[in-house]
């Protein structure tokens, strides 16, 4: 199953529970609670490649991250939280907002924040997503626009993200460890769409924010259509009601052209499949064709250029590593 770490307060002596809980936070924070002497909480930390998802329940508490703590340690993470029960009051970037059930909130480990989570008679419940900021780099500073603003998890991409989180956190037994990175990729795809949609709904966005938002939308669209051999700059531009030349200008500010990025993403999906033990009997040329490389020689040449070894050798290496890990 997916790699998972479980914390339950009842497994820890009462005097140590609150400090132990503090160590589980996504970044160093100061914490306080009226229940600190006998703190009740639970958390499951699911490792999905470089993305972590954590359903959790805990008693009312306050936690805040100060400039001093940031100077001491900054993991450079975004934390996106879906509130399921209770309420949260959060202050960050001078913005103060209240979040209720069904709301999504964004926190930045590089900025001070103050959060009060209140569950009243029942525990606060939420699902957190921890993502390295570099993995949402295409959003740039545009993500700052969402900090301090509740975003609905009941409609659009917010609803899709909430539904996926509900499924992946309740059905981990149906996945194996090799599924983790694939599930993490789905989370990133949904997050990209979620961020793009949320940013578009904001008023008074700067031209640069509009550009970054459109790039996010394009990337999300491409990731969900990588298997389509008709995916080209022309079809992508048409789907977003822009000209092909404008699409190319959008990606002049990115590290790769749109065509190069599509090719890289397809190679990466093929690489994941080659490393997947569940697909070890699937012929390499079938995997290549699945990701729009119909000519095996072209696929081998492109794969070697990016990963340094031919596909067959990469698959053998990945399988040997998997066998050693299971021992």
Helices and strands as residue ranges (DSSP letters): E 4-8, G 9-11, H 14-23, E 30-32, G 36-38, E 41-48, E 51-58, E 61-65, H 67-72, E 77-85, E 87-92, E 95-99, E 103-108, E 113-118, E 124-132, G 133-146, E 151-152, H 156-170, G 172-174, G 177-179, H 180-200, H 207-224, H 233-239, H 244-250, G 251-253, H 258-275, G 277-279, H 284-290, H 296-307, H 311-326
